Amino acid sequence: MPNNGSPGTFGATPQDTTQNFDFIGALPKGPQPGWTPNEIVAGFLNASASYPTYAAIAREYLVGKGSNIWDPGWSVQVVDQVVPAPADIEAGDRRATVDVSGQVRASFNGTGQFVAAQAPQNGGSPDANQEFHLVKVNGEWRITNPGLIHGRMLNESDFASVYKPQDLYFFDPGSQVLVPDSVFVPAGTSPTSLVSNLVGALLKDPQTAWLKSGDTSTPPTITAFPSVTNLGTNVYVTVEGTTVTVNLTGAAASASTPVLQNISAQLVWTLTGQQQNPPNIQAVQLELNGHPWVPRSAPCGGGLSPGSAQKQAMYDCFNPYPAGASANFYYVNNGQAWSRCAPENQVTQGLIGPVAPVFGRTGAVQLSQSCGRSVQAQSAASPPAQPRSQPALSMVAVSADGSYVAGVAGGTTQVWKPGSAQPSNILPTSGVTAIGWDRTDYLWVAENDTTWMVAPASTGSSHPPIANSFDAKIVGLSVAPDGVRVAAITQSAAGPALELAAIDRALPSPGQVVNPWSRTSIGPPVRLGPNLTNPIALTWYDADDLLVLDRTASGSTLWEVPVDGQPATQYLGVPANAISITADSTQNALVVGLSPGTMAVSASLEGPWQQLRSNGQNPAFPLPVPVSAQS
């Protein structure tokens, strides 16, 4: 319980602007008599760690103007450890200086957005340094310069205990799908301050470094708000119960209906989506010059009756990771391509769909397997005959909408359309390590340190490589369903690394006709999973997490890796000889490929895992595609 500060209220419908004391954490103490300069600095850092919850206690360590102007907001530098140097005392024991340093692991700006991180390869971590000046007041040391300190310094364990993750949502350049941008907000922040900071962060394009890469005219993600929109000038936010009202004036209030719908989608997904902190916001009311704005129709269809209080279901078509449209996964065995159906409800009962060929008796592609039938998961499978007129495959991938099949065959990567026995495109390749489709039906191919973006049908033009900043051999690659984020496992002299980057699809000028790959690139990556040692395979699990197999001396281990930079969480029970993994939302099973050329399935991260008696390698679900991208 807090022992000082202004009175506040909390409950089921918080409306106040005082800090939220639902937060439970260590209670810092104020400065004690006789403390040395180093003890004063350490006490201040401890009290300011959970700002603004214990701001009043932190200010007890300050003196002069600094006590009044100190307001670090949500800015923070996360370091490996906070190391204070011995105090430099001068002026007859009346002044002191204490330098504090640490190696930066991550930095967050005033709205909690991820702005800097550990160098991705051998560059090491930059140093953070803060210099505290102290004077004696009535015989006790106090800090004079907090206003000169850029944010705060927290070690990794303190940061995890007082900062909680939350998603901001921005649009892809085509405004078809929302893309989450993970931010961290301080636990105990007042409801109004929390909501205002989140709305303020949406008014500009993301400030997260890796999402700002590429062509500045069309960055990988954008906001729907007009460029001259500012909080407190032409955007006003109030919280009443579980509803947030956002009043727009100026240029934003004169925006077109599609723009207003996109603004609402960003607000609703950000404020009513995943929340680790109070308040429990259920709806957003958008106002134009003080008058409620009501959409003329449900923005995403579905027969919903729109009203002034808008909820997330109205904007579900912008979901960055929707439910999978199909429960079929695809794999290769003995050079041929096969599929099986693995919905979660079947695998939970120890069942799985029968084996079905991807190429029919005539050699034509067939992708019409139904999930109605099932067999025991551990029963022996007798696959039907499949013609050998097609080349021997080592990998296979089906596009999200089922329009194309791609396979790696010897020195080529080939693409087929359903119903056809002849490939619609052939790309000469060698040493391919990963293939996968994006939501626009382009095939992504990783080959050594090169990435390719392949059109599904040949246009007679060459396919130049896509520029990427991974700068190492790519041994695993997976494009997120939103089509903006791409995760990779790279291998350099320093060892393997799990990385995340943004795909920059710079839009052409009006009337300009160019090939998409001529304006596409992968920007600078950031490191993920700081506690992983040897990642070997990955797949997207939901909008905020990857699943990664990490190789240890005793075999493979399964980890859920947040894409916001937090440490990964391990799950037990995955087969030790797992070498590849695929997932398709939480509605379908997980499938791993095993080193003897077999597979295993599980209905959940916790297991149990059931080994399939049918052989197979490199299993792959098609990624789910946002509804708006299909229309």
NORTA-V360537 format. One record per run of one state. SS is the DSSP state (helix for helix, strand for strand, loop for the rest). FROM is the first residue (numbers start at 1). TO is the last residue. Records with the same first field share a line. If there is no record, write none. Layout:
SS: FROM-TO  FROM-TO
//
This chain:
loop: 1-36  49-54  60-61  63-64  70-75  80-82  85-87  91-94  109-112  118-126  138-139  144-145  149-152  173-177  187-190  203-208  212-215  219-220  223-230  232-234  241-242  249-251  255-256  273-282  289-290  293-308  311-311  319-327  334-335  342-342  349-350  353-355  358-358  360-364  366-374  377-394  399-403  410-411  419-424  429-431  438-441  448-449  456-465  468-472  480-484  493-494  506-515  523-525  528-534  543-544  553-554  563-568  572-577  583-587  589-589  595-597  603-609  616-616  622-626  631-631
helix: 37-48  55-59  65-69  146-148  156-162  191-202  209-211  216-218  252-254  257-272  312-318  344-348  516-519  627-630
strand: 62-62  76-79  83-84  88-90  95-108  113-117  127-137  140-143  153-155  163-172  178-186  221-222  231-231  235-240  243-248  283-288  291-292  309-310  328-333  336-341  343-343  351-352  356-357  359-359  365-365  375-376  395-398  404-409  412-418  425-428  432-437  442-447  450-455  466-467  473-479  485-492  495-505  520-522  526-527  535-542  545-552  555-562  569-571  578-582  588-588  590-594  598-602  610-615  617-621
//
